[in-house]
Amino acid sequence: MNAIAIKHNDEIIDLQTAEELGFEGEQIHLDNSEDSLEVLRHSTAHLMAQAIKSLYPDAKFFVGPTVKEGFYYDFKTDSEIGEGDLKKIEKQMLSFAKKKYKIEKYFISMSEAKEKFKDDHLKLAVMQRIPDDIVSIYKQGEFEDLCRGPHLPSIGLIRYFKLTKISGAYLGGDSKNEMLTRIYGIAFADKESLKAHIDMLAEAAKRDHRKIGSEMKLFTFREEVGAGFPIWLPAGGRLRARLESLLFKAHRKRGYEPVRGPEMLRSDLWKTSGHYQNYGENMYFTNIDDVEFGVKPMNCVGHIKVYEDELHSYRDLPIKYFEYGVVHRHEFTGALHGLFRVREFTQDDAHIFCTTEQIEEQIIEVVDFVDKIMSTFEFDYKMMISTKPEKAVGSDEVWEVSTQALKNAMDKNSLAYEIDEGGGAFYGPKIDIKITDAIGREWQCGTIQLDFNLPKRFELEYNGENNDKTQPVMIHRAILGSFERFIGILTEHYAGEFPMFIAPTQVAIVPIADAHNAYAKELSDKLIDINADSEIYNKNDSLNKRIRIAEKTRVPMLVIIGDEEVEGKSVAIRDRRTREQYNLSEDEFLKLIQTKINEVNF
């Protein structure tokens, strides 16, 4: 099999560049490996742009990178392009691919590039991002574009692709700039992988948490409230409360103490922490009595203030605080997406203050906590150690010590992990938890962050064994990440068929006639006494319609009550999860529900 690129010093290089510079390295072949798909999808993005340019000659292009979901290109045209045009663009792409144009690379100076593209404001915007005096251009047939590459040797190798969606995107992701058109696509090395992915997308569309959330009346978004601010409806509120209650007990059993910090803190504190300098563009600020305050994007500074409230001894450590902390972060409107990307969310946040010697045991305890929760929800997961990013506080030495401490904890306990270079928080390295859902999609979820920097910046200390003042280590930790995002993931993972222990409503009670309402209410009250929620469907509709309405909410268990049930203190059950129908006495029914909602213990 012929190579499509090589890997030289961990960098993927196209064959033309490798030949011209005399580079040697590991050959990359056309398959579905990560490196190969990077080259294939980048080239498919250019093929899409070539097709768009031929169909819409006035089109101008911004950038067309590969992303986790495949690839996209941002462009501008005076023509109206919608979902219905994607097939036409795909057809044109296939037509070009059959011509098997070579993909060729050449270089020109920055000044030449600016002259060449002087009438293309999007290309000029791209060049503002390029620090070099020489730029590379890739050409295939009559189409060419600024690009670093790498690319395939020929567009003839591109065969299995699909354009997946079209949307708007602000130039450079800034809502102050003009709106561009963005088309997403996916590409694979073989037909079978493409079909499997398309099938997954179709299933994902059925599971879309925004659609299911609306059907189950979990949450809503209202334009007059503001984009990115979810409103939790009663059913969603119950689901959240169940999740919060389970986690509250689990935290207390592990020695965490509940605390709560203010929603806003003076900006001086955010300057001390480094958030102001390194995270300020993601924060909201306001003034009170001519003093600037920052709305908290994270809970760590509040927890530091809790720690500072009293003197601590080494005997007190580890000290663990947790909070369901509401935070606000500035997100571009175009990036908002249901519960997955919002401007206000609640973290299941915790901070552990410990000694250096306690790092390993605390990291392992948190990893065990993660495992307990993710296995309960039937998620597979992997862990990534994320290292120092470009914007960071603290010395390289401290970062090296912190990163090595995480690696040591994982290595000593034979825990597998991957490395995400540059993916750490600005104040310390972290372990990111990536989960895989029921249809194979990967999600970034919880995080465990090791921090020597914030304790130093706030001059935190404890009395050591020899009564010396010692700086503690701070471990930032969120397992779900946020309740909003995690509930969105759970909704799609289970397609709304939540396990009974967190279902918004455990039981739907359907009285056949008005005469059965009193017993329905009596049952509902008894369910509340055992920490189960129910809903009585007794509106003036036919029995079949009320049953259909109840089933649409995906309630785990439906109970029908008629004369026989009232007289015999029993229930007629339709179990949605097991697809069974049966009768139980009231006592048997209540014991069954209690067992099901208590079967999970984090």
C-alpha positions, 0 to 999 in steps of 0.5 A: 500500500502506497504511503500518503504522508510520513510522520517526522519528529511527531509531525505529519508531513505530506510526501511532497514536503518530505521529498523536497526536504529529505525527511524520513519517518514512519509512513502513513497509509490511507486507513482509519488511523488518527494520523491518516484521517487527519490528512484525508479529512483536511484534503476533503475540506479543500475538495469541498471548497473547490466544489463550492467555488465552482458552483458559487464563483463569488465564494471567498474562504476563511479557514477549513480545519479538521475537527473532532467531528470531521472537518469544516470550511468557513466561507462567504457568498452572496448566494443562499445556501441551505441543507438542500444544497449539500447533495449538489456540493457532494456531487461536484466533489465526486466529479472533481475527485474522479479527475484525480488532480494532483495536490501540489504545494508552493511557497510565496512571500507574505508580501506576495500573498497579500498582493495576490489576495488583496481583493479577498478580505477573508484571506487577508484575515487569515494572513493576520494569523500567520507569523511567518514571512513565507506562506504555503499554498496548496493547489489542485486543478484551478483551486488553490488556498493558503494552507500549512497542510499536510495533504494527500498527494491527489484528490483521486484518493478521496472517495468516501465522505459525507457533508453533514450540516450547514450553519452560521459562524462568526469570522474568527469566532467573534460575535462582533465580526461578520457572519460566515457560512460553515459546512461540516463534513466527514470522511473515511478511508472505506465505505463501511466506516462511512456507513457506520458513521452515518448510521450513528449520526442518524441515531444521534439525531433521534437521541438529541437531548434538545428534542428529548428534553422538550418531549419530556419537559425537562428544560427550555430556553427562552429568547427573552431570557437570553441565549445560553441560560437554561430554564429547568422545568419541574421534571428536569428539576426532579432529575437534577435533585435526584442526581444531586442527592446521590452525589451529596451522600457520596461526597459526605461518605468520602469526607467532603464538607459542603461549602458555598462561595459567593457568586461574585468576588472582587476583581483583586482576588481574580487578579491574585489567582491569575484568572483576570489575566489568563481567563478574563475574556471568559468572565463577566464583570460589574461594578459595585460602589466603584469597585470592580467585581468578577462573576465567578467562572470557577469555584476555587477562589471561594474555596480558598477563602473557606480554607483561610477562615481558620488555621490548619495543622498537618493533622487536619489534612486532607481537607475536602470541600465540595459545592454545587457551584453556579458559575458563569462563562462568556461563550460566543453565541455561535458556540452555544448548543443546548445543555452542552455549551451554556453561559450558566451552569452548575459544577459538581465542584470540589477542592482537596487541600493536602500535603505533598505526601498525600497527593497519590492517595487522594488522586487514586481516591478521586479516580475510584470515585469516578469509576464508581459513578461512570460504571453505574451509568454504564459509561466506558471511559479513559483518562488523559493527563493534560500538560502546561498550556501556552497561557499559564502561571507558575514556573516550569519547575513547579509544572514539571513537579505537578505533572510528574506527580500525576503520572506517578499516581497513575503509574504506581496504580497501573492506571492507563492514561494518554497525554494531551500536550498543552491541554492543562488548566492555566494554574496546573496540569490535570487528568481529564475524564473522557467517557464513551456513550451508548452509541460510541461517541466520546465526551469530555466530562470530569477533571482532576487538576493538581495545583501548586500555584494557587496555594502559593499565590494566596500564601496558603499554609498549615502548621507542619509536624515541626510547627513550621509553616508549610504550603498545601497542595490543592486538587481541583476536582469535578466528576460530572463536569457540570450538571447541565452537560452531564444531564445532556449526555445522560439524556442522549446516552439513555435516549431519555429512558433514564434508570429509575433511580434518577428518572424525573418521574418513577411512576405514572398513575392513571386512574380510569375514572374520577372515582379512582382519583382518591386512591391515586392521590393516596398512592402518590403520597406513599411514593413520596414517603419512600422518595419516589416521584409520581404524576397522576394523569387524570385530565378529561381525556380518554384513558388511551390518550392519557396512557399515550401522554404518560408513555411519551414522558418515558416514565419507567413504570405506569400504573392503572387504577380501576375498581378492582385495584381500589377495592383490593388495594392493588395496582395494575403495572405496565413496566416500560423497561421490561415491557411486562404487565402484571399486578401487585398488591400495594405493599409489594408495589411500594417495596419494589419501587423502593428497591429500584430507587435505592439500588444505586449507591455511589 
